[in-house]
Amino acid sequence: MKKYKSDIYEAVHEDAMANFEVGAISETRMREYDELCLVQEPEESYAAEPSAEVEHGQSPLTLSLGN
């Protein structure tokens, strides 16, 4: 789902999309409107977070028991 920076940006983007669909603006120009008008979602990182064992040299269970 698209998230717009504001209602104004939504209107501008919809107008640009209509122009793009009839060939009045290029795909490159449409991407510029995307960048201008849409909230950019952060890319998900699938890298594993360091575990407590790696950070502290002990297993998470040992850390939680205070040993």
Number of C-alpha atoms within 10 A of each C-alpha: 3 11 12 17 13 12 10 11 18 16 13 14 20 14 12 17 18 12 14 15 13 8 10 11 14 12 13 9 12 17 11 11 17 18 12 15 22 16 14 13 8 6 6 6 7 6 6 6 8 8 12 14 13 11 10 10 10 13 13 15 11 11 13 8 7 7 7
